[in-house]
């Protein structure tokens, strides 16, 4: 997991050279809006959020939460973990409300997990 997160971070740093509309500075100010776009980012994201690797990802995130880490790293871990849960539960593409781990479906309905 650690290597994949490192690869994803490296791909993000290279992205402005491929996609000039992507700003690393803006991404760090508002990481919630992050969506993987480049082939490299998508490949890392797919591996990180693979439902079969969910237990491994949860253990990795819990381990990192137990050590001093910068807030961005913890937030990125949460984004990846959330996407993994969405893939595992079949709620991919739904928006999270942030409250009680609920999601908002495309129809606007809020569904608790």
PyMOL commands that set and color helices and strands:
alter all, ss='L'
color gray80, all
select helices_A, chain A and resi 2-18+24-29+31-33+39-48+51-65+71-89
alter helices_A, ss='H'
color red, helices_A
select strands_A, chain A and resi 95-96+103-104+110-111
alter strands_A, ss='S'
color yellow, strands_A
deselect
rebuild
show_as cartoon
